[in-house]
Amino acid sequence: MSKNRGVIYLGPQHVEVQDIPDPKLEAPDGRRIEHAAILKIVATNICGSDQHMVRGRTTAPAGMVLGHEITGEVLEIGRDVEMVAKGDLVSVPFNVACGRCRTCRHGDTGVCLTVNPGRAGGAYGYVDMGGWIGGQAGYVMVPYADFNLMKFPDKDRAMAKIRDVTMLTDIFPTGFHGAVTAKVGVGSTVYVAGAGPVGLAAAASSRLLGAAVTMIGDFNPQRLAHAKAMGFEPIDLSQHDRLGEMIAEIVGVPEVDSAIDAVGFEARGHAGGEQPAVVLNQMMEITRAAGDIGIPGLYVTADPGAVDEAAKQGSLSLRFGQGWAKSHTLHTGQTPVLKYNRMLMQAILFDRCNIAEVVNAQVISLEDAPKAYADFDRGAASKYVIDPHGMIAS
C-alpha cells in the first residue's frame, strides 16, 4: 500500500484532499477485526447525500473522510474471510451490515442492528452512521467482507463496464428500490421528483421494470434536457405549481400509478424557497387512489440549516390525511443494496441498462474532487466518478 489520501469534510462548503492513515483491520472503536478486507479503490463516486453534509445541512463533524460508493480490488483479508480473495474485483454496498442480526437476516441491511451503536443502520463516511471511514480515498477497509462484498465473476468484463458497475454501490439500487417500492410494473405511469443522478436511476429502473411512461420533474434546465435525451418525459417545474396539470398534458389525466421522491429534505417550491415537505405533499396529490409512493430521497432526523424550528428537528408539515384518504402506500428508508445489486449487475453486463450514460457519469481524479463537489452543488447534470489510481483512465 502506498500513501493514502482522502476527501475530508472540513466544514460547510469546504472539502480538501489530504493525506490520511492507511486502513487497518479495525472497527471504529479500535478493536481488531478479522472478518474485514482492505481494498485498493478502483472507483468511488460523489453522491447527492454527501452534498447535504458538505452544504452544512447535517450534524457531520469536521474531519470526516467522505464517500460510500466504493468499487475496489481486494488487497488484504482477515483470517475469518473465506469468500473473497486477494485480487478480486468487488462492489461494496454503501450499507455497512453484519449479516447476522434480525434485520440483516430479513434482508433489511439498511438498518443493521450491529454496526452502529447510536441507531439502526451503518454507512461509510457518513454522519451518524457508525464512524466507518469513507471511501473517497485510495484505500478503505470493509467489515464483514464475506457478507458485504459482491465479487464480479469476470474481472475483465466488469472493468470494461466500470463506469456502469460502479453505480451498483448505491444509486442504481437506490433508484431501483424507489421504483420497486412504488410498485412500478408493466404499463405503469410514473412520476419521478428530481432529475439528479438518483432520479435518473429511478427513471431508468422504471423503464427496466416495464413502465409505459416515466416523467421527471425538476427546475434545472440542464438536467431536464439530459433526462429528455435519455428518453424520459421532462416536466419543468419552473413553469407553474400545478403539477397535476402538467402530468395531464402527457398522460391525459392529472395522476400517476407510481410516484418516486428522489429529492428529499432540501426540496424547493415553485416560489424558489425551501419547502421541506413540498415533494411529499405533491406525491400524495398526484398519485392515484391506492397507488404507491417510493421515497429514496434522504430525510434527516436533524437539519441545522432548516427554514423553521420544526424542520430542524426533522418534523415536516405533511398533508397526511390526503394520503390516508387515498389509501396510499409510502415506503421510506435507506436502500438495502444487497437485495438488488446482483440482479442489476446482470442487467448491466448483458446490456439491459446503460446506467452510466443515463446518469451522465464523468470520471475525475481524486485531486479534482473538491472542484466536482462545487460543480455538483451548482447543479451540474453529471454523476462524478473518482478514479484515485488512474485505473479507469488506463
C-alpha positions as CSV (number, residue, x, y, z in Angstrom):
1,M,0.0,0.0,0.0
2,S,1.3,3.4,-0.9
3,K,0.5,6.7,0.9
4,N,-3.3,7.0,1.3
5,R,-5.2,10.2,0.5
6,G,-8.9,11.0,1.0
7,V,-11.6,13.7,0.6
8,I,-12.1,15.3,4.0
9,Y,-15.1,17.4,5.1
10,L,-13.8,20.4,7.0
11,G,-16.9,22.5,7.3
12,P,-19.8,23.9,5.2
13,Q,-18.7,24.2,1.6
14,H,-15.2,23.1,2.5
15,V,-13.6,19.8,1.4
16,E,-10.0,19.1,0.8
17,V,-7.9,16.1,-0.3
18,Q,-5.4,15.3,2.4
19,D,-3.1,12.5,3.5
20,I,-4.9,10.0,5.7
21,P,-3.8,6.9,7.6
22,D,-3.7,3.6,5.7
23,P,-6.7,1.4,6.6
24,K,-6.4,-1.3,9.2
25,L,-8.4,-4.3,10.1
26,E,-10.0,-2.4,12.9
27,A,-13.5,-1.3,13.9
28,P,-14.2,2.4,14.6
29,D,-13.7,1.8,18.3
30,G,-10.2,0.4,17.7
31,R,-11.0,-3.3,18.1
32,R,-9.1,-5.7,15.8
33,I,-11.5,-7.5,13.5
34,E,-10.7,-10.5,11.3
35,H,-13.9,-10.5,9.2
36,A,-12.7,-7.5,7.2
37,A,-10.9,-6.8,3.9
38,I,-8.8,-3.9,2.8
39,L,-9.4,-2.6,-0.7
40,K,-7.5,-0.7,-3.3
41,I,-10.2,1.6,-4.6
42,V,-10.9,1.4,-8.4
43,A,-13.8,3.8,-8.4
44,T,-15.6,5.9,-5.8
45,N,-18.4,8.3,-6.5
46,I,-19.7,11.6,-5.2
47,C,-23.3,11.2,-4.0
48,G,-26.1,13.8,-3.5
49,S,-26.3,12.7,0.1
50,D,-22.6,13.6,0.5
51,Q,-23.6,17.1,-0.8
52,H,-26.1,17.5,2.1
53,M,-23.2,17.2,4.5
54,V,-20.9,19.4,2.6
55,R,-23.6,22.1,2.5
56,G,-23.7,22.0,6.3
57,R,-27.2,20.6,6.4
58,T,-26.4,17.8,8.8
59,T,-24.5,17.4,12.1
60,A,-21.4,16.0,10.4
61,P,-18.2,16.7,12.3
62,A,-15.2,18.3,10.6
63,G,-12.5,15.8,9.8
64,M,-14.7,13.1,8.3
65,V,-13.4,11.1,5.3
66,L,-16.3,11.1,2.9
67,G,-17.5,8.5,0.4
68,H,-19.8,5.5,0.5
69,E,-19.9,4.4,-3.2
70,I,-16.9,2.1,-3.5
71,T,-15.7,-0.4,-6.1
72,G,-12.3,-1.9,-5.4
73,E,-9.7,-4.6,-5.6
74,V,-9.1,-6.8,-2.6
75,L,-5.5,-6.2,-1.2
76,E,-5.7,-7.9,2.2
77,I,-8.2,-10.1,4.1
78,G,-8.6,-11.0,7.8
79,R,-8.2,-14.7,8.8
80,D,-12.0,-15.2,9.1
81,V,-12.7,-14.1,5.4
82,E,-13.4,-17.1,3.2
83,M,-15.5,-16.0,0.2
84,V,-13.2,-13.3,-1.4
85,A,-9.5,-13.4,-2.1
86,K,-6.7,-11.0,-2.9
87,G,-7.0,-9.6,-6.4
88,D,-10.8,-10.0,-6.6
89,L,-12.8,-7.0,-8.0
90,V,-15.7,-6.3,-5.7
91,S,-18.6,-4.0,-5.4
92,V,-19.3,-2.5,-1.9
93,P,-22.9,-1.8,-0.8
94,F,-23.0,1.6,0.9
95,N,-24.7,-0.1,3.8
96,V,-22.4,-1.5,6.5
97,A,-24.2,-4.6,7.6
98,C,-23.3,-7.6,9.8
99,G,-25.4,-10.2,8.1
100,R,-26.3,-11.8,11.4
101,C,-28.7,-9.6,13.2
102,R,-32.5,-9.8,12.9
103,T,-32.9,-7.1,10.3
104,C,-30.0,-8.4,8.1
105,R,-31.4,-11.9,8.2
106,H,-34.6,-10.4,6.9
107,G,-32.8,-8.7,4.1
108,D,-33.1,-5.2,5.6
109,T,-29.4,-4.4,5.5
110,G,-30.0,-0.7,5.5
111,V,-31.0,-0.9,9.2
112,C,-28.4,-3.4,10.6
113,L,-28.7,-3.5,14.3
114,T,-25.0,-4.3,15.0
115,V,-22.7,-1.9,13.2
116,N,-23.8,1.5,14.7
117,P,-24.1,2.0,18.5
118,G,-26.2,5.1,18.0
119,R,-29.1,3.9,15.8
120,A,-30.0,1.2,13.3
121,G,-28.0,1.3,10.1
122,G,-24.4,2.0,9.1
123,A,-22.6,3.5,6.2
124,Y,-19.1,4.5,5.1
125,G,-18.1,8.2,5.6
126,Y,-21.5,9.4,6.7
127,V,-22.8,11.3,9.7
128,D,-24.4,9.2,12.5
129,M,-23.7,6.0,10.6
130,G,-21.3,4.3,13.0
131,G,-18.0,6.1,12.4
132,W,-16.9,3.8,9.5
133,I,-14.1,5.6,7.4
134,G,-15.2,6.7,4.0
135,G,-14.0,5.6,0.6
136,Q,-13.3,8.7,-1.4
137,A,-9.7,7.7,-1.0
138,G,-7.0,5.5,-2.3
139,Y,-7.7,2.6,0.1
140,V,-10.5,1.6,2.5
141,M,-11.4,-1.2,5.0
142,V,-14.7,-3.1,4.6
143,P,-16.0,-5.1,7.6
144,Y,-18.0,-8.4,7.4
145,A,-16.4,-8.8,4.0
146,D,-17.9,-12.2,3.2
147,F,-21.4,-10.8,3.6
148,N,-21.0,-7.3,2.2
149,L,-18.7,-7.7,-0.8
150,M,-20.1,-8.7,-4.2
151,K,-17.4,-10.3,-6.3
152,F,-17.6,-9.8,-10.0
153,P,-17.4,-13.2,-11.7
154,D,-15.3,-11.9,-14.6
155,K,-12.9,-9.1,-13.6
156,D,-12.0,-8.1,-17.1
157,R,-15.6,-7.9,-18.2
158,A,-16.5,-5.8,-15.2
159,M,-13.6,-3.5,-15.8
160,A,-14.8,-3.0,-19.4
161,K,-18.0,-1.6,-17.9
162,I,-16.5,0.0,-14.8
163,R,-18.4,3.3,-15.3
164,D,-21.6,1.4,-15.1
165,V,-20.8,-1.2,-12.5
166,T,-19.6,1.4,-10.0
167,M,-23.2,2.6,-9.8
168,L,-24.1,-0.7,-8.1
169,T,-22.8,0.6,-4.8
170,D,-25.7,3.0,-4.3
171,I,-27.6,5.0,-6.9
172,F,-28.7,2.2,-9.2
173,P,-30.0,0.0,-6.4
174,T,-31.4,3.1,-4.7
175,G,-33.3,4.2,-7.8
176,F,-34.5,0.6,-8.4
177,H,-35.6,0.4,-4.7
178,G,-37.6,3.6,-5.2
179,A,-39.3,2.1,-8.3
180,V,-39.9,-1.3,-6.7
181,T,-41.4,0.2,-3.6
182,A,-43.6,2.4,-5.8
183,K,-44.7,-0.8,-7.4
184,V,-43.8,0.2,-10.9
185,G,-44.6,-2.5,-13.4
186,V,-45.6,-3.2,-17.0
187,G,-47.7,-0.3,-18.3
188,S,-47.3,1.9,-15.2
189,T,-47.4,5.7,-15.4
190,V,-44.6,7.0,-13.2
191,Y,-43.6,10.5,-11.9
192,V,-40.1,10.9,-10.5
193,A,-39.3,14.1,-8.5
194,G,-35.8,15.2,-9.1
195,A,-33.6,14.8,-12.2
196,G,-30.3,14.3,-10.3
197,P,-28.5,11.0,-10.5
198,V,-30.8,9.1,-8.2
199,G,-33.9,10.4,-10.0
200,L,-32.4,9.4,-13.3
201,A,-31.5,6.0,-11.9
202,A,-35.1,5.6,-10.7
203,A,-36.4,6.5,-14.1
204,A,-34.0,4.0,-15.7
205,S,-35.2,1.4,-13.2
206,S,-38.9,2.2,-14.0
207,R,-38.2,1.6,-17.7
208,L,-36.4,-1.6,-16.8
209,L,-39.5,-2.7,-14.9
210,G,-41.8,-2.0,-17.8
211,A,-43.2,1.5,-17.2
212,A,-45.2,2.8,-20.1
213,V,-44.2,6.4,-19.5
214,T,-41.8,7.9,-17.0
215,M,-41.9,11.7,-16.2
216,I,-39.2,13.6,-14.4
217,G,-39.8,16.9,-12.7
218,D,-37.1,19.4,-11.9
219,F,-36.2,23.2,-12.0
220,N,-32.8,22.7,-13.6
221,P,-32.9,23.1,-17.4
222,Q,-29.6,21.3,-17.9
223,R,-30.8,18.2,-16.0
224,L,-34.2,18.3,-17.7
225,A,-32.5,18.4,-21.1
226,H,-30.4,15.4,-20.3
227,A,-33.5,13.5,-19.0
228,K,-35.2,14.2,-22.3
229,A,-32.2,13.0,-24.3
230,M,-32.3,9.7,-22.3
231,G,-35.9,9.1,-23.4
232,F,-37.8,10.4,-20.3
233,E,-40.6,13.0,-20.3
234,P,-39.3,16.1,-18.6
235,I,-41.5,18.4,-16.6
236,D,-40.3,21.9,-16.0
237,L,-41.4,22.8,-12.5
238,S,-40.5,26.5,-13.0
239,Q,-43.5,26.9,-15.4
240,H,-46.1,26.8,-12.7
241,D,-47.1,25.0,-9.5
242,R,-49.9,22.9,-10.8
243,L,-48.1,19.6,-11.2
244,G,-51.2,17.6,-12.0
245,E,-52.0,19.7,-15.0
246,M,-48.5,19.2,-16.4
247,I,-48.9,15.4,-15.9
248,A,-52.3,15.5,-17.6
249,E,-50.7,17.1,-20.7
250,I,-48.6,13.9,-21.1
251,V,-50.8,11.1,-19.9
252,G,-54.3,12.6,-20.2
253,V,-55.1,12.5,-16.5
254,P,-53.7,14.5,-13.6
255,E,-52.4,11.4,-11.8
256,V,-49.9,8.5,-12.0
257,D,-49.8,5.0,-10.8
258,S,-46.5,5.3,-9.1
259,A,-44.5,8.3,-7.7
260,I,-40.9,8.4,-6.6
261,D,-39.3,11.1,-4.4
262,A,-35.7,11.4,-5.4
263,V,-35.3,14.9,-3.9
264,G,-35.5,14.6,-0.1
265,F,-35.5,17.2,2.7
266,E,-33.8,20.1,0.7
267,A,-36.8,20.4,-1.6
268,R,-37.8,23.7,-3.0
269,G,-41.2,25.0,-4.1
270,H,-42.3,26.9,-7.2
271,A,-41.6,30.3,-5.5
272,G,-38.0,29.3,-5.0
273,G,-37.7,29.0,-1.2
274,E,-37.2,25.8,0.7
275,Q,-40.3,23.8,1.5
276,P,-39.1,20.5,3.0
277,A,-42.4,18.7,2.7
278,V,-43.4,20.0,-0.7
279,V,-42.4,16.9,-2.7
280,L,-44.1,14.5,-0.3
281,N,-47.3,16.5,-0.4
282,Q,-47.1,16.6,-4.2
283,M,-46.6,12.9,-4.3
284,M,-49.9,12.3,-2.4
285,E,-51.7,14.8,-4.6
286,I,-50.8,13.3,-7.9
287,T,-50.7,9.6,-7.1
288,R,-53.9,7.8,-7.9
289,A,-56.1,6.2,-5.2
290,A,-54.5,3.0,-3.9
291,G,-51.3,4.0,-5.6
292,D,-47.8,3.7,-4.3
293,I,-45.0,6.2,-3.4
294,G,-41.4,5.3,-3.1
295,I,-39.1,7.7,-1.1
296,P,-35.4,7.0,-1.8
297,G,-34.8,10.8,-1.3
298,L,-33.0,11.5,2.0
299,Y,-34.8,12.8,5.1
300,V,-32.8,13.5,8.2
301,T,-33.5,13.5,11.9
302,A,-31.8,16.8,12.4
303,D,-31.3,19.7,9.9
304,P,-29.4,22.6,11.5
305,G,-30.0,24.7,8.3
306,A,-33.7,24.2,8.0
307,V,-36.1,27.0,7.3
308,D,-38.1,26.6,10.6
309,E,-37.7,25.1,14.1
310,A,-39.8,22.1,13.4
311,A,-37.9,21.1,10.3
312,K,-34.6,21.5,12.2
313,Q,-35.8,18.5,14.3
314,G,-36.9,16.6,11.2
315,S,-40.6,17.4,11.7
316,L,-42.3,18.3,8.4
317,S,-45.8,19.7,7.7
318,L,-47.4,16.9,5.8
319,R,-51.0,16.6,4.4
320,F,-51.0,13.1,5.6
321,G,-54.8,12.9,5.7
322,Q,-54.7,13.2,1.9
323,G,-52.5,10.2,1.6
324,W,-54.6,8.3,4.1
325,A,-57.9,9.1,2.3
326,K,-56.4,7.8,-0.9
327,S,-55.1,4.6,0.6
328,H,-51.5,5.4,-0.4
329,T,-48.6,3.2,0.5
330,L,-45.4,5.2,1.3
331,H,-42.1,3.4,1.6
332,T,-39.1,5.2,3.2
333,G,-35.6,4.4,4.3
334,Q,-32.1,3.5,3.1
335,T,-31.9,1.0,0.3
336,P,-30.9,-2.5,1.2
337,V,-28.3,-2.7,-1.6
338,L,-27.6,-6.4,-1.3
339,K,-31.3,-7.1,-2.2
340,Y,-30.7,-5.8,-5.7
341,N,-27.1,-5.4,-6.7
342,R,-26.5,-8.9,-8.2
343,M,-29.6,-8.7,-10.4
344,L,-28.7,-5.2,-11.5
345,M,-25.1,-6.3,-12.2
346,Q,-26.6,-8.8,-14.7
347,A,-28.7,-6.1,-16.3
348,I,-25.5,-4.1,-16.9
349,L,-23.3,-6.9,-18.1
350,F,-26.0,-8.1,-20.5
351,D,-26.7,-4.6,-21.8
352,R,-30.1,-4.2,-20.4
353,C,-29.4,-0.8,-18.9
354,N,-26.7,1.8,-19.8
355,I,-26.8,3.4,-16.4
356,A,-23.6,5.3,-16.7
357,E,-24.9,7.1,-19.8
358,V,-28.3,7.7,-18.1
359,V,-26.7,9.4,-15.1
360,N,-24.0,11.1,-17.3
361,A,-21.1,9.6,-15.5
362,Q,-17.9,11.8,-15.6
363,V,-14.6,10.3,-14.5
364,I,-12.3,12.6,-12.5
365,S,-9.1,12.3,-10.4
366,L,-9.1,12.2,-6.6
367,E,-7.4,15.6,-6.5
368,D,-10.2,17.1,-8.6
369,A,-12.9,16.0,-6.1
370,P,-13.3,19.4,-4.4
371,K,-14.0,21.1,-7.7
372,A,-16.5,18.4,-8.6
373,Y,-18.3,19.0,-5.3
374,A,-18.6,22.7,-6.2
375,D,-19.9,21.9,-9.7
376,F,-22.4,19.4,-8.4
377,D,-23.6,22.0,-5.9
378,R,-24.3,24.4,-8.8
379,G,-26.5,21.8,-10.4
380,A,-24.2,20.1,-12.9
381,A,-26.0,17.4,-14.8
382,S,-23.4,14.8,-14.0
383,K,-22.5,11.9,-11.8
384,Y,-18.9,12.2,-10.7
385,V,-16.8,9.0,-10.6
386,I,-13.5,9.4,-8.8
387,D,-10.6,7.4,-10.3
388,P,-8.0,7.5,-7.5
389,H,-5.3,5.3,-9.1
390,G,-5.9,6.0,-12.8
391,M,-7.3,2.5,-13.3
392,I,-10.4,3.7,-15.2
393,A,-8.4,6.0,-17.4
394,S,-6.0,3.3,-18.3
